[in-house]
Amino acid sequence: MSAILAGKTAFVTGGSGGIGSAICSRFAREGAEVLAADLAPSATANEAVEFVEYDVTDVALCRQTFDRLAARWERLDILVNAAGIEIEKTIEHTTLEEWNRIFAVNVTGMFLTSKYALPLLRKANAASVINFGSYDGYIADPGLAAYCATKGAVHALTRAMACDHGPEGIRVNAICPGYVDTPMLQSFFGDSGDIESLKQAVRDVHPVRSYGTPEDIANLVNWLASDEARYASGQLWVIDGGLSAQVQQMRL
Amino acid sequence: MTRLADKTALVTGGRQGIGRAIIERFEAEGARVMTCGRGARPAELPAEILWETCDVSERSDVDALTDRVVETFGELDILVNNAGLQIEKTVVDTTDADWDALMGVNAKGVFLLCRDCIPIMSAGGSIINIGSISASTADPGLALYNASKAFVQGLTRSIAVDHGPAIRCNAISPGWIMTDMAAAAFAVADNPAAAERDALARHPAGRFGTPADVAAMAVWLASDEAEFATGQCYTLDGGLTATSPLNPGLF
């Protein structure tokens, strides 16, 4: 295996989550020095990945973390904003507190982390920021109103950051996963009856006949983080097994 | 690096520009590569890259090319539809002959190659079509070119939907990649040098693209790393289309 990220430094928020931990493991395998930033360490700890306690909604902690990091690292090459939560409700049943909470994590958290990471990213000269948008930023899944809205905001923020900080040598892209086998997806399936038949129906509607794995997503994150993607910026990279390429209709 | 080790690849339009960068990169990544073009084999083409003379808009040429692929490789793992023409005209100035030439290569050629090659592709095969940002936002004075690239996007999605899970199909939509084709597009402007300076200032990346940039994306899409990527048109434009065309800094 070639070490495509050799010598690079990476900071991954949501680094203990389903997709986040797959990204951290991949980055480490590719030779990067990786900090997995999250509320708690991953259940499947990888000794090549260092955990740092981090909360994207805590502005003081965000500032302090990057102040400390500046004393340790000369530059930050890769920032992945993967921290995110989902609320499975329509707007009718979403409380203002829930609405504010999901925006605080999915959007404001991305803003704060990126804001305080900027000085170190600038020093890289060729940094890559990868935000987590979603297929849901384009097409709504039922009962995920606030989540869909946060991902639309992430998409717009991604373009804005690419526009503003491209001239400083910072590329900014968003990954927009479709259905990926994570605890979040299991939760989304949660109350919808027979989970096995539901999983099969979801597989069958994908042109590739499966939903994705965290590793599938990490493959694209890894590419965008690498110098191979040096001309890629300001884009929303949908990776969904072909789901959104087809008009949605049940096969009856 | 050998991310495409033991894979077989057919890349149309490998004489120059983006196609040339893709074949050289595929070869460096361990693939066995065949390319084609309308004329004779380019003298300086690396010896290990196979060349066939082929006009992708001619069915008999494409059939013969496909036969050569089967004879040489057996199965095909990667098809890159890169061959493309650009005609710098509005609709009103475009002749029937222009239509036949441009749509013949950019639209019919992609269709012919896909129709012939899908049946000879291995399970897990990857088709990569070279589209353009012009498919979504029009470049002035390039009417048929823009429309032909929209065709490429539509066909890309159809192939992904109809021929998955065996075959993945994606498009790369490059922005301004510095090739002879880009130079010809700038030449349409009243002041080409000023147009080029203006275009450059609109790129967050601070530069135009290179054929190698596109080749790097093609390697990823062709590799097994991209197993979950299909039906997409991935834009690679240095941020150009992420920014508004109305830029007060340029007034």
Interface residues (C-beta under 8 A of the other chain):
Chain A: S2 T158 R159 A162 C163 D164 H165 G166 P167 G169 R171 H206 P207 V208 R209 S210 G212 T213 D216 I217 N219 L220 N222 W223 E228 A229 R230 Y231 A232 S233 G234 Q235 W237 V238 I239 D240 G241 G242 L243 S244 A245 Q246
Chain B: M1 R3 T156 R157 A160 V161 G164 P165 R168 H203 P204 A205 G206 G209 T210 D213 A216 M217 V219 W220 E225 A226 E227 F228 A229 T230 G231 Q232 Y234 T235 L236 D237 G238 G239 L240 T241 A242 T243 S244
